[in-house]
Amino acid sequence: MSIFTPTNQIRLTNVAVVRMKKGGKRFEIACYKNKVMSWRSGAEKDLDEVLQTNTVFINVSKGQVAKKEDLSKAFGTEDLTEICKQILAKGELQVSDKERQTQLEQMFRDIATIVAEKCVNPETKRPYTVSLIERAMKDIHYSVKANKSTKQQALEVIRQLKESMQIQRAHMRLRFILPAKEGKRLKEKLKPLLKVVESEDFDEQLEMVCLIDPGCFREIDELIRCETKGKGSLEVLSLKDVEEGDEKLE
């Protein structure tokens, strides 16, 4: 006995569906599970690793493929790759309540881990444990946003936690060497961006070791490169200034 499958029907399994309504019609694409969020956060850049097929459907579960004329009318192009990218960027990921809950719980843990890795208690310079950060996030009733990256949300959590506990981004330790000619002038421009100057040596050139807020790194790097026309140097001595030892704040 042969089973007839219409040519406009495609059956897929273990699929994550992203849906978008445009021009009064529904369009769907079939993706691999867990890959949609990776694509949106920038962790996954290969579209073939995300899409099960670059076909656009009107209903993935029924295997019904969208008509070319409908795609062209709604998206202004028949380029399926381009249409898939648009749906992937702006469409709504269809997941069951259980899957969504699991995903949000994982993101909650990931955010807490990033915060614990980036932050210290400013008084003791000791890092916090992930479990303590999780408890603190629950105390402030932090609600995870499924469509925002964990890194973005970790920065938001740090801002909110500052209102209820002693926490700050761990400082970076830098060494920079500046030509004598620009040294004095550039030092004045850098001053507002430095948290602590640990050492300063002015001989034939200015050498400084200092602590900065990680958020200022790019500005300092650009300032030194532009003002010294590439003659100054900047070295990261440590990404996180924390007290030595294994002790963490519980």
N, C-alpha and C positions, 0 to 999 in steps of 0.2 A: 504494500500500500504506500503510495507516495503522498507526501504532504505538500500542498501548494502554498507557497509564501509569495504574496504580491511583491512586485519589485520595489514599490515605494515603502516597504516595511523592513526595518532592521531591528533585530533583537539584540539587546546588550544586557550584560549582568554585572553585579558589583559596581554599580554606577552612582555617581553623584551628579545631580541635575542642577544646572544653573538656568533660571527662567527670566525672560525679559518681555515686557509688553511694549510694543512699538507700532505706531500706525494702526491701532485698533486690533492688532493680532498678537498672538502669543508665539514666542520663539524659544526653543530650548536647545541646550548643548549637553552632550554627555561627557563627563569628566571622571578621572580616577579619584577615588575617595582620598581625602587628606591633601590633595594637590592644589585645590582651588585657593586655600588660604596661603599656601606656600608661594603661589604665583602672585597673589595680591600683596604679600609682604615683601616680594622681591627676592625671596630665597630660591625660588625656582624660575629659571629664565627660558627653559626649553619648552615651547608650546606643545610639542609632541609628547612630553612627559605628563602633560596635564589633560589633554583631550584624548578620549578613547577613539574618536573619529572626528574629522573636521567637517562632518555633516551637520547641518542645522535642521532641527526637528520642529514640528508643531506639538508633538507629544512623544517624548522619549520612551515612556513605558509601553506605549502602543506601537512604537517603531515607525510613526508617521513622519515622513520627511517634508520639510517646508518647500513650497513651490518657488522656483527661481524668480518669477514675476513678483511674488509677495516680498521676497528678500530685497529685490532691487528697488521696489517702491518704498519699503520701510527704511532701508539703510543707505539707499543711493548708490549701491555697488553690488556686484555679484561675486566679489572676491570673498570666498568663504573664510579664509584665514583672518581677514580684516574684520568680518562680521563676528566670527568667534571671539576675537579679542575684545570687541565692543561689549558683547554679551558677558564675557568673563569679567570685564572691569565694572560694568554697571548693573548686571543682572543679580537676581536674588537666589542664593544657594538654597536648594530644597533639601531639608534634612528632617528626620523624625524628631519628636520631642526628646527622646532618649539620647539620640546622637548629639543633638544641640546641647543638652545638659552636660554630656561627657566632654564635648569640645570646650564649653565655657569653663568647666572645672580644670581642664588641662591648661587653658590660657591663664586662669587665675594663678595656678602653681608656677607657670612660666614667668608671669609678671613679678610674682614674689621673689623668684630666684634672681631675676635681673636686678631688682631693687637691692637684695641682699649682697649681690656681687659688687654693686656700684657704690654702696653707701656705708657710712660708719656713724658711730655716736661721736659728735664733735668734741665732747669733753674727754672721752677716754681713748678716742681713735680706734676703738675696737669695732669689728664688723658685727652685724646682727645675723642671727640664724634665719633660715628661710621660714621655719615654723613661726617664729616671733613676728616676722613681717606679714605672714598669712593671717595671724590673729589680729594684728593691727589693721589690716585691710578689712577684715570682717567687722571690727569695732567701728570703723568709719562708714560701714555699709557700702564699700566700693562695688560698683556694678560693672562687670566686664562687658566691653563692646565688641561683638563678634567681627565687626567690619573694620576695626582699627588694629594696627600691628601691636604686638606685645611690647615692643620697645617704646613706641609712642605712649602707650598706657602706663608703662613703668615710670616715665618722666612725670606724667600727670599724678600718679600715686605718690611719688616723692614730694611733689608740691603740696598735696593734701595732707600727707602724714606730718609735714613740718608744723602744722597747726596743732597737733596733739602729742608729738613726741620729739625727743632730741635726735634729729637725723639730718644728715647732709651728704651730698656727693663727696666721696673720698677725693682728696686733692691729688693732682698729678705732680710729680717732681720733674722739673726741666733744668737743663743747663744750656745757656746760650752764650755764644762768643760773638762779640760785635767789634768791627773795626774801630780804632780809637777815634777817628774822625767823626763817625756818626754816633759813637757810644753814648756820649753825654746827652745829646738831643733825643736819641731814641729811648734812653732810659726813662726820661720824663714822660714820653708817650706810653711806655709800657706800664709805668707805675700803677695806674688805676686798674690794670688787668691782673696784677700780682697779689696773691693773698699774703705770702710770707717770703721775704728774701733771706735765704739761709746763709749765703756767702757771696761776697763781691770782691773782685780783684781787678784793679785797673792798673795795668802796666803799659805794654805796647798795644794792648787791646782790652776791652771790657769783658770779663768772664763772670757770669752770675749763675748761682743755683737757687731756684725758687720753687714755691708751691703755687699752683694755680687751680682754679675751678675748671674741670674738664670742658665745660661749655665755652671757655674763652680760648681754647687751644687754636682753633682755626684762625681766629682774629690775630693772635700773637704770631702765628706762623706766617700769615700773609703780610703783617706789618714788618717783620724782620726781612722777609724776602724782597719786598718792594723797596723799603727804605735803604737797604744795603746793596740793592741790585745784585743779590745772590752771593755777596761776600760774607755775610753773617751766617752763623750756623746754629741750629737748634737741635738738641738731643733730648729724647725722653728717657729719663733715668728710671722712673717707675710710674706705672699707670695708676697705682693706688698707694697713697701714703697711709699705711696702717701700722699700729704697734706690732712689734715682733711677737711671735708666740701663737699658740693654737687656740687660746681662749676666745670664745665668742660670747656675745651678750645674749642670754636666753630670754 
